[in-house]
Amino acid sequence: MLHQVLVTVKKPFIKMVPVPEPQCIVGNGKVLDVASYCRDFSVTNPFVVTDRVLRGLGLLDGMLEALKNADMPFTVFDDVQPDPDYETVRAGLERYRQSGCDGIIAFGGGSPIDCAKAIQLYESLFNQHPNFNFRGSFHNAAIGISHIANMAYCYQKLGQLDKANENVALLKQNLDELQLDKHIVPGAMLLKAKYALLVGKPHKAQHLVTEIKQLKWPLVWLINTDPAFK
């Protein structure tokens, strides 16, 4: 039941995410051609994200030697732990920006790959929005706290009030600490409206929704597709 509710909540957001067609390159020794692949994607200074176990086992040696032989500078970030947290991503992002890298190579299993993807996400935010800053702790400043509101809504619908209240409290904490300008991040207004619904204040929620519509936010259609506002 929880899975079905989550799918319903996530569906409108999934359609917003562009999915580029990946290239799958398979073959013995293909990793040694890494410099050529980097150039194909206009990467001249790759940032290698991995963990210390893999590096200690020497599994990266061939790839790193290939980069050296191609006279391609690189930086290795091997501080990834299993199930990396926000602080690990933040450290990786800071190292990426300090090193002047222009592309990322993820080497390893799920944790290095997930960490690498998160680093690339936040780097793209900096590139697209020069004034983008992390506010407060990285945990609270991370873009995308809507999942907390969604979980609170799901638990309320399922009657699991303890878990619902836990997520509602966490959502309130994040909203209080972020203090985002509604003209810069109208989505924060939508979360505040959903919070008002979650705590039984539908009139306040409606007032906030009206404000969002007045801002002419391009994603205002999310209101009509969100089950919480129906």
N, C-alpha and C positions, 0 to 999 in steps of 0.2 A: 504493500500500500504506500509506504513512504517513497519507494522508488517511482511509483506512478505519479505521485504529487510532484516530486523533484523534476521529472521529465517534463511535466506540464509547465512548471515555473521556468525551466531553462530553455525551452523550445524557442521563444522569440529572440533570445540572446544569441543562440547558436547560429541563427540565420545571418547575424551581423558580422560573423567572423569569416573573412575571406580565407579560402583554403587553396594555396598554390599547389601545383602538381609537383610532387617530389621526384628526384632522380635517384634511382637505385643502381648502384655500381657494385657488382659482385665479381670476385676473382682473386686468385692467389697473388699476393703482393700488391694489390691495388692501393693499399694505404701508402705505399712508397711513392705514388704519383700525386700525393696530397698537394704539392706546390702547384702542379698544373691545374688541379681542380680549384685551388684558391684563385689563381689568375682568371679562370673562367668566370668567377663571380666577383672579379675586381677587388679581391682581397690581397693586400700586399704586406700586412703585418698581423697575422692571426693570433688569437687569444685562445690557448688550449685549456679547456676545463676538464679536470679529471680528479682522481683521488690519490692519496699517497701510497695506498696498497698497490694499485696498478702501476704506478710509477716505480715503486720499489722493486716490483717484480721484473722490471725492464721491458714491459709490454709497449711502452711508448718509444723505446730507443730507436727503432727503425724509422718511425715516422719523423721524429725530431731530427735524426741524422739526415733524412731526405730534405727537410726544410733547410738545414744548414748547407747542404751541398748545392741547393738552389739559390743560395745567398738571400734567403727570405728570413727577415727577423721575426721573432715570435716571443710570446710570453706564456709561461705555464702557471696556471692557477690550480694547485692540487690540494686545497684546503676543504674540499667537499667531503662532508660526512654523510652517512646513510640518512635518508629523509632530511635533506638540507633545510635549514630554517631561513627566516628572512635575513638574519644577521649575516649568514654565509653568503646569501645573494648580494647583500649590500657590500660586503667586503670584496666580492668578486667584481661588482660594478665599479667600485672605486679604483681597484687595481686596473681594470680594463681602461678606464678613462685616463688614469695616470700614465699608462704605458703607451698611449697613442695608437692602440690597435684599431683595426677597421673591419674585423670579422671574427667569428667564433668557431672553434672546432671542439665538439664535445666528444670525449674519448672515454668510454666506459659503459656502465649499465644505466639503470633508471635514474639514480641520484645525480651523477654528473650531467646527464642529458637534460633532466628537469632544471637543474641549477643553471646550465648554459642557456636554456630557453628563457628563463626568468631574467637573467642578465641582459639578454638581447632585447627583451620586452621593455625593460626600464631604460636601456640605452636609446631605444627608438623614441621613447617619451621625451627624453632630453633633446633629441635631435628635432623632433616635431614641435616641441614647446620650449624655447630657450629659457623661459622664466619658470619652468617647472622645478619645484623644490620639494624635498621630503620634509614634512612637518612633524614634529614630535619624533617618536620612535619609528623605526622603519616598519614595524608591525602595524602601527596605526596609520602611517602615511601611505601604505601600499594601496594603489588604485584597485578598487574592486571589493568593497565590503558588503556589496549587495547580497552575497551568498548568506551572510549572517541574518539579514532580514528575511530571506527566502526560507532559511531553516526554521526561524522562529514561526513564520506563517505555517509551514508544513506541520510542525509539532502542535501548533494550536488546532489545526484542522483534525489532527489525529487524537486530540485530547490528552497529549503528553505534556501537561502544563509545566512540570518542573523543567523539562528541557526547553520548552518554549520561553519561559521566563529567564532562563539562563542566557539564551541567545538575545532576547530583548535587552537585557542589562548590558550585554557586550556591545550590541548595536548602539545603545545610548552612549556608552563610554567612548566608542570610536567617533561618533558624531560630535560629541562635546570636545574631543581633543583635536579633531581635524580643523574645525572652524573655517571651512572653505567658503569663499565668496560665491554666492549663487549665480553671479554673472559669469564667473569663470568655470564653475562646475555645477551646472543646473541639476545634474544627476544627484547631487547631495540633497537638493530640495525634494526630489522624489523619494529618497530614503527617509527623510524626515516625515514626509507624508505617510509613508508606510509604517514608520514607527508610531505615528499618531493613531493609525488604525489598530495597530497591535496592542496599544494601551487603552483602547476604547474611547478615542477622541475623534469620531468621524467628521465633526464639523471643522476641526482644525485641519484635518487631512484634506478636506475639500478646499479650504482656504489656500493651502499650500499648492494644491493641484492647479487652482486658478492662477496663482502667481507664476507657476511653471509655464502655463499656456501663454501668459502675457509676455514671457521672455522669448517666445518663438523658438524654443529649443528644437533642433532638427529631430531629436529622438523622442519627442512628446508622444508619439504613437505607442511607446512602451506602456503608457498608462492604460491604454485600451486593451492591451494584451496581457496585462498582469492580473492573475486571478484575484489578488488581494483587493483590487479596486472594482471588482464586479459584484 
